[in-house]
Amino acid sequence: MAPRARVTGNLPTELTTFVGRRGELAEVRRLLAGSRLVTLTGVGGVGKTRLALRAAAGLARAFRDGVWLVQLDQLRDQALVAQAVAGALGLQDRAGYAQAAALADYLSARQLLLVLDNCEHLVDAAAKLADLLLRAAAGLRVLATSREALTTDGESVLAVPPLPVPEVGRLTVAELARFPAVGLFAERAAQVVPGFAVTEANVAAVAGICRRLEGLPLAIELAAARLPVLSAEQIEERLGDRLGLLTRGGRARPARQQTLRASIEWSYELCSPAERLLWARCSVFAGGFELDAAEGICAGHRLAAGDVLELLAALAGKSILAVEHGEGVARYRLPETLREFGQERLRESGEYAALRRRHRDWHEQLARRVDIDWLSPQIADWTARLFREHANVAAAQDFCQAEPGEAEAGLRIVLHVWVFYYWLAGHVSEGRYRLGQVLARAGEPTVWRARGLLLAGLLAAIGGDRDAAQPRLEQGSSLAGQLDDPATRALAAWAAGTAGLLAGDLPQAIARFEDGLTALPAAAVPGRLRAHLLLNLANAAGLAGDEESAVACDRELAALTEAGGDYIRRAYSAYSLWALGVAAWRQGDLDRATKLQQQSLRLRRNDRMGSTWCVEALAWIAASGRQYERAAVLLGVAAGLWQSMGTTLDGNQSMASHQRDCERQTRQALGEAAFQAASRRGLDLPAADAVAYALQQPPEKPPIPAVSDEGPLTGREMQVAGLIAGGRSNKQIAAELVISQRTAENHVRRILTKLGFTSRAQVAAWAAAPQPDAAGC
């Protein structure tokens, strides 16, 4: 081969602004400093090519022989990859030389960066060629983009994530501008609609677009391209069919990026038949899933359970599935656009309804396990899993609501999970909605309907809707009386007692709880209902100031929950301590009351409702102790917690009356202005600081960014010092770290200044001596 002309590279000129990715750019540079092959992976449309080109352009000065882009997206023959690289470098064929060998010979004496773009459909050939060239050319570095890693020796892989998007909630224009996804949408929108800007009028729609498109740059750019004919609000409304809406890319784009569908179909074509089948079946999951669920739901008929793990790994390797690690397990997730595409394939195959039913059955059994194992040592694992599967449980309920004949199954699911989702997590409105939906369709006079009516009435009472609560409770109690089921009759007593407790009628509440305990056999399984009866009886006794009865309930609860291990004991102990703390407060023992409430608060996990109760009680105690400013701050904290759950304390008159007394006393003591200021302070406290304040602990300090307090040099400067100690010149340091020679010289100069040295030999001696770890730069 012989070069036609000597140039320094062939990177294209950027035609649009580059938005965000500062952290990823720095990471690419860092990886290239330590690895000669770096592959950027990610789902189609995430911006791998754009990131690679921007990173390569920034590194151009570090490569004497330039930065060269090889575009492989239009190539279909693996045998022609070497020819494509030669063509990009401007090399001509030389007779008698194999193309790969000739390339290796040409590159052996050169220092350059080769960008291999879109390797996923030619991954084997690209990996073999990269390995051959890197072994032959010491001055070569390769930056590849692919939907899966090349998996060759020495490769470093950077998974390119979507752009950060705003969470659900109201944001100002200034707050929204901090998110790169929003910045990208605004930039591209202004190109097609001159003068477009994010304003207070469209801020919610723009945030919704970026959030629903999950920060995927290609999707965001395609959405912005629709602005000449649709408003931002209309685009957001139509994103339920994102694959149909996002179809107008620039004509100069590759065919696979003309539409979002084309980009996804490109990934689909690169999958094996088994991978495509699992992709489609995994689309039944909402919000992620774990291996056992995939094996239990997706396996069968052309897909063996034993093959699922390897297929999941393959889909993750091809950037189809995102993998998240936490709580000791790996969870998989299809990005929403890929999930929508998978559901289309599932419907085309005729498997959609069957897979949805299997999905429902699996998650109903998961919820049922919580009832069965309520007082067993496994409850901690089951409840953690149930919280992780909230979105899937909701999807199972949606299926029951939409599918004829499935209403009672939906009712069973609601009744299995209500303690966690609708009580502990504080989603009372969601619980009422779910129950209303299934009760309207599950009309048979069964145990499940009776329990559903009772729970619906109770949730209405908790929400302060007494007009809706009473009819439901009466219907449920009447049906329970007709059924030969002691547990359902005990549940009716518990619901009536709890309604009395919420209404402030403590004598009636206590009487009904005692009736429920009498109706329920002591050995009833599951034991959750007996525990709830004892717990609410303890609460009622505590609010009545009857500490002796509260202590008796606490003792029986402790014995009942002993077999459940630490997790379940802690959960019930938290509520018992609350009741004992309230009883101590009613008796005037403020120090003991404070300690009991704070101990209860420390035990709360995923229990927003119970935590709020503790804060309320601590406010009452503070006011009784004339700590009025603290009481006002705590009332503000509690108000914020109630707001976050979409409810108020009005539904619980036993507590609301104490809250009103506390607020009236505190306002009078502080004066209106001081009370409002202190209450606002509590309302504005971040969640962690609010808990710390309630516990009378110092607020959590934000993590301090890493700095080089342990040594005088940054991490990069320590690298340079190590190379100086190894005898490298500035030019050699620049080549090894993939930086320009001028940057290397600046590093050396700063090292000499910081250490107070005058020669490289002193730096070498210093670097050779044992040093504490330096912080990263």
C-alpha positions in Angstrom: 0.0 0.0 0.0 1.1 3.6 -0.6 -0.5 6.7 0.8 -2.1 9.1 -1.7 -1.6 12.2 0.4 -0.5 13.0 3.9 -3.3 14.5 6.0 -3.9 14.7 9.8 -7.3 13.0 9.8 -10.7 12.9 8.4 -13.1 13.8 11.2 -16.2 15.5 9.9 -17.1 19.1 10.9 -19.8 19.3 13.5 -23.0 20.8 12.1 -25.0 21.1 15.3 -24.1 22.0 18.9 -22.8 19.3 21.2 -24.8 19.2 24.4 -23.8 17.8 27.8 -21.6 14.7 28.2 -18.8 16.5 30.1 -18.3 13.5 32.4 -18.4 11.0 29.6 -15.8 13.0 27.6 -13.5 13.0 30.6 -14.0 9.3 31.1 -13.1 8.5 27.4 -9.9 10.5 27.8 -9.1 8.7 31.0 -9.7 5.3 29.5 -7.7 6.0 26.4 -4.8 7.0 28.7 -4.7 3.6 30.2 -6.0 1.3 27.4 -5.3 1.2 23.7 -8.7 -0.1 22.8 -11.8 1.7 24.2 -15.3 0.7 23.1 -18.4 2.9 23.6 -21.5 0.8 24.0 -25.1 1.7 24.4 -28.6 1.4 22.9 -29.2 2.7 19.4 -29.7 6.5 19.4 -27.9 7.1 22.7 -25.2 9.2 21.1 -22.2 6.9 20.9 -20.9 8.2 17.6 -21.3 11.8 18.5 -19.5 11.3 21.8 -16.7 9.4 20.1 -16.2 12.1 17.4 -16.2 14.9 20.0 -13.7 13.0 22.2 -11.5 12.2 19.2 -11.5 15.8 18.1 -10.4 16.9 21.5 -7.5 14.4 21.4 -6.3 15.3 17.9 -3.2 17.2 19.1 -2.0 14.2 21.0 -1.6 12.0 17.9 1.2 12.9 15.5 -0.4 11.1 12.5 -3.9 12.2 13.1 -7.3 10.9 14.1 -9.2 8.8 11.5 -12.8 7.9 11.3 -13.9 4.6 9.7 -17.7 4.5 9.2 -18.9 0.9 9.1 -22.7 1.3 9.2 -23.2 0.8 5.5 -20.8 -2.2 5.3 -22.4 -5.6 5.3 -19.5 -8.0 4.5 -17.2 -9.0 7.4 -14.4 -9.6 4.9 -14.3 -6.0 3.8 -13.6 -4.4 7.2 -9.9 -4.1 6.6 -10.6 -2.6 3.2 -12.9 0.0 4.8 -10.1 1.0 7.2 -7.6 1.3 4.4 -10.0 3.4 2.4 -10.6 5.8 5.3 -6.8 6.2 5.7 -6.5 7.0 2.0 -4.4 3.9 1.2 -4.3 2.1 -2.1 -4.1 -1.7 -2.6 -0.6 -3.2 -3.1 -0.5 -6.3 -5.1 0.6 -9.4 -3.1 -0.3 -8.1 0.3 -3.2 -9.2 2.4 -5.2 -6.1 3.4 -5.0 -6.6 7.2 -1.2 -7.3 7.0 -0.6 -4.3 4.8 -2.5 -2.1 7.3 -0.5 -3.5 10.2 2.7 -2.7 8.2 1.6 0.8 7.4 0.5 1.6 11.0 3.5 0.1 12.7 5.6 3.3 12.7 2.7 5.7 13.2 1.0 7.3 16.1 -2.7 7.8 15.4 -6.2 7.3 16.8 -8.5 5.1 14.8 -12.3 5.6 15.3 -14.2 2.5 14.3 -17.9 3.6 14.2 -20.9 1.2 14.3 -19.2 -2.2 14.8 -22.2 -4.1 16.1 -23.1 -5.9 12.9 -19.4 -6.7 12.1 -18.3 -7.2 15.7 -16.2 -10.4 15.0 -14.2 -8.9 12.1 -13.8 -5.6 13.8 -12.5 -7.3 17.0 -10.0 -9.4 15.1 -8.7 -6.5 13.0 -8.4 -4.2 16.0 -6.4 -6.9 17.9 -4.1 -7.5 14.9 -3.4 -3.8 14.4 -2.9 -3.0 18.1 -0.3 -5.8 18.4 1.6 -4.6 15.3 1.5 -0.8 16.0 2.6 0.4 19.4 1.6 4.0 18.6 -2.0 3.1 17.6 -5.1 3.5 19.8 -8.6 2.5 18.8 -11.9 4.1 19.8 -14.8 2.0 18.8 -18.6 2.4 19.0 -20.9 -0.6 19.0 -24.1 -1.8 20.6 -22.1 -4.6 22.1 -18.4 -4.8 23.3 -15.8 -6.2 21.0 -14.6 -8.5 23.8 -11.0 -8.6 22.8 -7.8 -8.5 25.0 -7.0 -5.1 26.6 -10.4 -3.6 25.8 -12.0 -1.0 28.1 -15.7 -0.6 27.8 -17.7 2.6 28.5 -21.5 2.2 28.5 -22.9 5.5 27.3 -26.0 6.3 29.3 -29.0 8.4 28.1 -28.9 12.1 29.1 -30.1 13.0 32.6 -33.8 13.9 32.7 -35.8 15.7 35.4 -37.8 13.7 37.9 -41.5 14.0 38.2 -42.5 17.2 39.9 -42.8 20.9 39.3 -39.6 22.6 38.1 -38.8 26.2 37.1 -37.3 27.1 33.8 -34.0 27.7 35.5 -34.0 24.3 37.3 -35.0 22.5 34.1 -32.1 24.1 32.2 -29.6 22.1 34.3 -30.7 18.9 32.5 -28.8 18.0 29.3 -31.8 16.3 27.8 -33.8 19.5 28.1 -30.8 21.5 26.7 -30.7 19.2 23.7 -34.4 19.5 23.1 -34.3 23.3 23.3 -31.3 23.5 21.0 -32.8 21.3 18.3 -36.2 22.9 18.7 -34.7 26.4 18.1 -33.2 25.1 14.8 -36.6 24.1 13.4 -38.7 26.8 15.1 -36.6 30.0 15.3 -37.1 31.7 18.6 -38.3 28.6 20.5 -37.4 28.7 24.2 -38.4 26.8 27.3 -40.8 29.0 29.2 -43.1 28.8 32.2 -45.9 28.0 29.8 -44.3 24.9 28.2 -41.9 23.8 31.0 -44.1 20.9 32.1 -44.5 19.6 28.6 -40.8 19.8 27.7 -39.9 18.1 31.0 -42.5 15.4 30.3 -41.2 14.8 26.7 -37.6 14.4 27.9 -38.7 12.1 30.8 -40.9 9.9 28.7 -38.2 9.5 26.1 -35.8 8.6 28.9 -33.1 11.0 27.8 -32.4 9.2 24.5 -30.8 11.8 22.3 -32.1 10.4 19.0 -35.7 10.3 20.3 -35.4 13.8 21.7 -34.1 15.2 18.4 -36.8 13.4 16.5 -39.4 14.9 18.9 -38.0 18.4 18.4 -38.3 17.9 14.7 -42.1 17.7 15.1 -42.4 21.2 16.5 -43.2 22.9 13.2 -46.5 21.1 13.2 -47.2 20.2 16.8 -46.8 22.1 20.1 -44.7 20.7 22.9 -47.9 19.8 24.8 -49.2 17.9 21.8 -46.0 16.0 21.3 -46.1 14.9 25.0 -49.7 13.8 24.6 -48.9 11.7 21.5 -45.8 9.9 23.0 -47.9 6.9 23.8 -47.2 6.0 20.2 -43.6 7.2 20.1 -42.6 4.7 17.5 -45.2 6.1 15.1 -44.7 9.8 16.1 -40.9 10.0 15.9 -40.4 9.5 12.1 -38.9 12.6 10.7 -35.1 12.6 11.0 -32.8 14.7 8.8 -32.3 13.4 5.3 -28.5 13.3 5.8 -28.8 10.9 8.7 -28.0 7.2 8.1 -31.2 5.2 7.2 -31.3 3.6 10.7 -31.5 7.1 12.3 -34.2 8.5 10.0 -36.9 7.2 12.5 -36.8 5.8 16.0 -38.4 2.6 14.7 -35.6 2.2 12.1 -33.0 2.5 14.9 -34.7 -0.2 17.0 -35.2 -2.5 14.0 -31.5 -2.3 13.3 -30.8 -3.7 16.8 -33.6 -6.3 16.4 -32.0 -7.6 13.1 -28.7 -8.1 14.9 -30.3 -10.4 17.5 -30.6 -14.2 17.1 -34.1 -15.7 16.9 -34.0 -16.8 20.6 -32.8 -13.3 21.6 -35.7 -11.7 19.6 -38.2 -14.1 21.3 -37.0 -13.2 24.8 -36.9 -9.5 24.0 -40.6 -9.7 23.0 -41.6 -11.7 26.0 -39.7 -9.4 28.4 -41.8 -6.5 27.2 -44.6 -7.7 29.6 -42.5 -6.4 32.5 -42.9 -2.9 33.8 -40.1 -1.1 35.7 -37.6 -4.0 35.6 -37.4 -7.6 36.5 -35.1 -10.3 37.9 -33.8 -13.6 36.7 -36.3 -15.8 38.4 -39.3 -13.8 37.1 -37.9 -14.0 33.5 -37.4 -17.8 33.9 -40.9 -18.3 35.4 -42.8 -16.1 32.9 -40.8 -16.0 29.7 -39.6 -19.6 29.4 -41.5 -22.4 27.7 -42.5 -23.1 24.0 -39.3 -22.6 22.0 -37.4 -21.1 25.0 -35.9 -23.3 27.7 -35.7 -22.0 31.2 -32.0 -23.0 31.3 -31.3 -20.7 28.3 -32.8 -17.6 29.8 -29.7 -16.4 31.7 -27.4 -16.6 28.7 -30.0 -14.9 26.5 -30.4 -12.1 29.0 -26.6 -11.6 29.1 -26.6 -11.5 25.3 -29.3 -8.8 25.2 -27.5 -6.8 27.9 -24.3 -7.1 25.9 -26.1 -5.7 22.8 -27.4 -2.8 24.8 -31.0 -4.0 24.6 -31.4 -4.6 28.3 -30.1 -2.2 31.0 -28.7 -4.0 34.0 -28.9 -2.5 37.5 -27.3 -3.9 40.6 -28.6 -3.3 44.1 -29.8 -5.1 47.2 -27.7 -8.1 46.3 -29.5 -8.8 43.0 -29.3 -7.8 39.3 -32.4 -6.3 37.8 -32.9 -6.0 34.1 -34.9 -3.3 32.3 -36.0 -2.7 28.7 -36.0 1.0 27.9 -39.5 2.1 27.2 -39.1 2.5 23.5 -37.6 -1.0 23.2 -40.4 -2.3 25.4 -43.0 -0.8 23.1 -41.3 -2.4 20.1 -41.2 -5.7 21.9 -44.9 -5.6 22.7 -45.6 -5.0 19.1 -43.7 -8.2 18.3 -45.5 -10.1 21.1 -48.9 -9.1 19.7 -47.9 -10.1 16.2 -46.9 -13.6 17.6 -50.3 -14.0 19.3 -48.6 -14.5 22.7 -49.5 -11.2 24.3 -52.5 -12.1 26.3 -51.0 -15.4 27.5 -47.8 -13.7 28.6 -49.7 -11.0 30.4 -51.7 -13.7 32.3 -48.5 -15.5 33.2 -47.1 -12.2 34.4 -50.2 -11.6 36.5 -50.1 -15.1 38.0 -46.4 -14.9 38.9 -46.8 -11.5 40.7 -50.0 -12.6 42.4 -48.1 -15.5 43.9 -45.3 -13.1 45.0 -47.9 -11.0 46.8 -49.5 -14.0 48.3 -46.2 -15.2 49.7 -46.1 -12.1 51.9 -49.4 -13.2 53.6 -48.2 -16.7 54.0 -44.7 -15.8 55.3 -45.8 -12.7 57.3 -44.4 -13.9 60.6 -41.5 -16.0 59.2 -37.8 -15.1 58.9 -38.3 -14.8 55.1 -40.6 -11.8 55.4 -37.7 -9.3 55.1 -36.7 -10.8 51.7 -40.3 -11.0 50.4 -41.2 -7.5 51.4 -38.0 -6.0 49.8 -38.9 -7.9 46.7 -42.5 -6.7 46.7 -41.3 -3.1 46.9 -38.9 -3.7 44.0 -41.8 -5.1 42.0 -44.3 -2.3 42.6 -44.5 -1.4 38.9 -45.1 -5.0 37.9 -47.7 -5.6 40.6 -49.5 -2.4 39.3 -49.2 -3.8 35.7 -50.8 -7.1 36.9 -53.6 -5.2 38.5 -54.1 -3.2 35.2 -54.4 -6.5 33.3 -57.1 -7.7 35.8 -59.0 -4.5 35.3 -58.9 -4.6 31.5 -59.4 -8.4 31.0 -63.0 -9.8 31.3 -63.4 -12.3 34.1 -60.2 -11.3 36.0 -61.6 -8.8 38.5 -61.5 -11.1 41.5 -57.8 -11.9 40.8 -57.2 -8.2 40.9 -59.0 -7.9 44.2 -56.9 -10.6 45.7 -53.7 -8.8 44.6 -54.9 -5.5 46.2 -55.7 -7.3 49.5 -52.3 -9.0 49.5 -50.3 -5.8 49.1 -52.4 -3.1 50.8 -50.3 -3.0 54.0 -47.1 -2.2 52.0 -48.3 0.0 49.1 -51.3 1.8 50.5 -50.5 2.1 54.2 -46.8 2.0 54.9 -45.8 3.8 51.7 -48.7 6.2 52.1 -50.4 5.7 48.8 -53.9 5.9 50.2 -55.5 7.5 47.1 -54.0 4.8 44.8 -55.4 2.1 47.1 -58.9 3.6 47.1 -58.8 3.9 43.3 -57.6 0.3 42.8 -60.3 -1.1 45.2 -63.0 1.0 43.6 -62.1 -0.4 40.1 -62.1 -4.0 41.1 -65.1 -3.9 43.4 -67.2 -2.4 40.6 -66.5 -5.6 38.6 -66.1 -8.3 41.3 -69.7 -8.5 42.5 -70.0 -12.1 43.8 -70.6 -12.3 47.6 -67.2 -13.9 48.4 -64.8 -13.6 51.2 -62.6 -11.5 48.9 -65.4 -9.0 48.2 -66.2 -8.7 51.9 -62.6 -7.9 52.7 -62.3 -5.5 49.8 -65.4 -3.6 50.9 -64.0 -3.3 54.5 -60.6 -2.2 53.3 -62.1 0.3 50.9 -64.1 1.8 53.7 -61.1 2.0 55.9 -59.0 3.7 53.3 -61.8 6.2 52.7 -61.8 6.9 56.5 -58.0 7.3 56.5 -58.4 9.9 53.7 -61.0 11.8 55.7 -63.9 10.8 53.4 -66.4 9.7 56.1 -69.4 9.8 53.7 -67.7 7.2 51.5 -66.3 5.2 54.3 -69.5 4.4 56.2 -71.4 2.7 53.4 -68.5 0.5 52.5 -67.8 -0.5 56.0 -71.5 -1.4 56.6 -71.7 -3.4 53.3 -68.5 -5.2 54.2 -69.6 -6.0 57.8 -73.0 -7.2 56.6 -71.4 -9.6 54.0 -68.8 -10.8 56.6 -71.7 -11.7 59.0 -73.2 -13.9 56.2 -70.0 -15.8 55.6 -68.7 -18.7 57.7 -65.2 -17.3 58.0 -63.9 -16.2 61.4 -61.0 -14.3 59.9 -63.3 -12.1 57.8 -65.5 -11.4 60.8 -62.4 -10.5 62.8 -61.3 -8.2 59.9 -64.7 -6.5 60.1 -64.2 -5.8 63.8 -60.7 -4.5 63.1 -62.0 -2.2 60.3 -64.8 -0.9 62.5 -62.4 -0.4 65.4 -59.9 1.5 63.2 -62.7 3.7 61.9 -63.6 4.5 65.5 -60.0 5.2 66.3 -59.8 7.6 63.3 -63.0 9.3 64.4 -61.7 9.9 67.9 -64.1 7.4 69.6 -61.5 5.6 71.6 -63.9 3.5 73.8 -65.7 2.1 70.7 -62.4 1.4 69.0 -61.0 -0.5 72.0 -64.3 -2.5 72.3 -64.2 -3.5 68.6 -60.6 -4.5 68.7 -61.2 -6.7 71.6 -64.2 -8.2 69.8 -61.9 -9.0 66.8 -59.4 -10.7 69.0 -62.2 -12.8 70.5 -63.5 -13.8 67.1 -60.2 -14.7 65.7 -58.7 -18.1 66.7 -55.4 -17.6 68.5 -53.7 -20.0 66.1 -55.2 -18.4 62.9 -52.9 -18.4 59.9 -51.7 -16.0 58.7 -51.1 -14.2 61.9 -51.0 -10.7 60.4 -54.6 -9.9 61.3 -54.1 -10.8 65.0 -51.0 -8.6 65.0 -52.9 -5.7 63.4 -55.7 -6.1 66.1 -53.1 -6.0 68.9 -51.3 -3.1 67.3 -54.3 -0.9 66.9 -55.5 -1.8 70.4 -52.2 -0.6 71.7 -52.5 2.6 69.8 -56.0 3.3 71.1 -54.9 2.5 74.6 -51.9 4.8 74.3 -54.0 7.7 73.0 -56.3 7.1 76.0 -53.4 7.2 78.4 -53.8 3.5 79.4 -50.2 2.5 79.5 -50.9 -0.8 81.2 -53.0 -2.0 78.3 -50.5 -0.7 75.8 -47.7 -2.6 77.5 -49.8 -5.8 77.6 -50.5 -5.6 73.9 -46.8 -4.9 73.3 -45.9 -8.1 75.2 -48.3 -10.3 73.2 -47.1 -8.7 69.9 -43.5 -9.5 70.9 -44.3 -13.1 71.5 -46.4 -13.3 68.3 -43.7 -11.9 66.1 -40.7 -13.7 67.7 -40.6 -16.3 64.9 -40.4 -13.6 62.2 -36.9 -12.5 63.1 -35.5 -9.1 63.5 -37.2 -7.5 60.5 -40.8 -8.1 61.6 -40.1 -7.5 65.3 -38.6 -4.2 64.4 -41.7 -3.2 62.3 -44.2 -4.0 65.0 -41.9 -2.7 67.7 -41.9 0.7 66.0 -45.7 1.0 66.3 -45.7 -0.3 69.9 -43.1 2.2 70.9 -45.2 4.9 69.3 -48.2 3.9 71.4 -46.1 3.7 74.6 -44.6 7.1 73.8 -48.0 8.7 73.4 -49.2 7.0 76.7 -46.1 8.4 78.5 -46.8 11.9 77.1 -50.4 11.7 78.2 -49.2 10.9 81.7 -46.7 13.9 81.7 -43.4 11.9 81.4 -42.0 14.0 78.6 -38.4 12.7 78.6 -39.5 9.1 78.4 -42.1 10.0 75.8 -39.4 11.7 73.6 -37.1 8.8 73.9 -39.8 6.3 73.0 -40.9 8.3 69.9 -37.3 8.8 68.7 -36.6 5.1 69.2 -39.8 4.3 67.1 -38.7 6.7 64.4 -35.3 5.1 64.1 -36.9 1.7 63.4 -39.0 2.9 60.5 -38.1 1.6 57.1 -40.2 2.4 54.0 -42.9 3.5 56.4 -43.7 7.1 55.5 -47.0 7.0 57.4 -45.5 5.7 60.6 -42.6 8.2 60.4 -45.0 11.0 60.1 -46.9 9.8 63.2 -43.6 10.0 65.1 -42.9 13.5 64.0 -46.4 14.6 64.9 -46.1 13.1 68.4 -42.7 14.7 68.9 -44.2 18.1 68.1 -46.9 17.6 70.8 -44.3 16.6 73.3 -42.1 19.6 72.5 -45.1 22.0 72.9 -45.9 20.4 76.3 -42.3 21.0 77.3 -42.6 24.6 76.1 -40.1 24.1 73.4 -42.3 26.1 71.1 -39.9 26.8 68.3 -39.0 23.1 68.0 -42.7 22.2 68.1 -43.4 24.6 65.2 -40.5 23.2 63.1 -41.7 19.7 63.7 -45.3 20.7 62.7 -43.8 22.0 59.4 -41.9 18.8 58.9 -45.1 16.8 59.4 -47.1 19.0 57.1 -44.5 18.4 54.4 -44.7 14.6 54.9 -48.5 14.6 54.7 -48.3 16.6 51.5 -45.8 14.2 50.0 -48.3 11.4 50.6 -51.2 13.4 49.1 -53.2 13.2 52.4 -53.7 15.0 55.7 -54.3 14.2 59.3 -57.9 15.1 59.1 -58.9 11.5 58.6 -57.5 10.6 62.1 -59.4 12.7 64.6 -57.7 11.0 67.5 -54.4 12.5 66.4 -55.8 15.6 64.7 -57.2 17.0 67.9 -53.8 16.8 69.5 -52.2 18.4 66.5 -54.7 21.3 66.7 -54.1 21.8 70.4 -50.3 21.8 69.7 -50.6 24.3 66.9 -52.9 26.6 68.8 -50.6 26.6 71.9 -47.4 27.1 69.8 -48.9 30.0 67.7 -49.9 31.7 70.9 -46.5 31.3 72.5 -44.4 32.4 69.5 -46.7 34.9 67.8 -47.9 34.4 64.2 -44.8 35.7 62.4 -42.3 33.5 64.4 -44.6 30.5 64.1 -44.9 30.8 60.4 -41.1 31.2 60.0 -40.3 28.2 62.1 -43.0 26.1 60.4 -41.7 27.0 57.0 -38.2 26.0 58.1 -39.5 22.6 58.9 -41.5 22.3 55.7 -38.4 23.2 53.6 -36.1 20.7 55.3 -34.8 17.9 53.1 -36.0 14.5 54.2 -32.7 13.4 55.7 -32.3 16.6 57.6 -35.9 16.5 58.8 -35.4 13.1 60.4 -32.1 14.3 61.9 -33.9 17.3 63.4 -36.6 15.1 64.9 -34.0 12.8 66.4 -32.1 15.9 67.7 -29.0 14.9 65.7 -26.8 17.2 63.5 -28.0 17.4 59.9 -26.3 15.2 57.4 -23.4 16.9 55.7 -23.1 16.6 51.9 -20.2 14.5 50.7 -17.0 16.6 50.3 -15.5 16.3 46.8 -12.3 14.5 46.7 -9.3 16.8 46.9 -5.6 16.1 47.3 -5.4 16.7 51.1 -3.4 13.4 51.5 -0.7 14.6 49.1 0.3 17.7 47.3 -0.5 16.4 43.8 -3.7 15.5 41.9 -4.2 12.0 40.6 -3.1 13.0 37.1 0.0 14.7 38.5 0.8 11.5 40.4 0.7 9.6 37.1 3.0 12.1 35.5 5.4 12.0 38.5 5.5 8.2 38.2 6.4 8.4 34.5 9.1 10.9 35.3 10.5 8.4 37.8 10.4 5.9 35.0 12.7 8.1 32.9 10.1 9.2 30.4 10.6 12.5 28.5 7.8 15.0 28.1 7.1 13.7 24.6 6.9 10.1 25.9 4.6 11.1 28.7 2.3 12.9 26.3 2.2 9.8 24.1 1.5 7.4 26.9 -1.2 9.5 28.5 -2.8 10.5 25.2 -2.3 14.2 25.9 -0.5 17.0 24.0 3.2 17.6 24.7 2.3 21.1 25.9 -0.1 19.7 28.4 2.6 17.2 29.6 5.0 20.1 30.0 2.4 22.1 32.1 1.9 19.1 34.4 5.7 18.8 34.9 6.0 22.5 35.7 3.1 22.4 38.2 4.6 19.3 39.9 8.0 21.1 40.3 6.2 24.2 41.8 4.0 22.2 44.2 6.9 20.1 45.5 9.4 23.0 45.6 11.8 21.1 43.5 14.1 22.3 40.7 14.9 19.1 38.8 13.2 16.1 37.4 15.6 13.9 39.4 14.2 15.3 42.6 10.7 14.4 41.4 11.8 10.9 40.5 13.3 10.4 43.9 10.1 11.7 45.6 7.9 9.5 43.4 9.9 6.4 44.2 9.4 6.9 47.9 6.2 5.5 49.5 3.4 8.0 49.2 -0.2 8.2 50.4 -2.8 7.7 47.7 -3.6 10.9 45.8 -7.1 12.0 45.1 -8.4 11.9 41.6 -8.2 14.9 39.4 
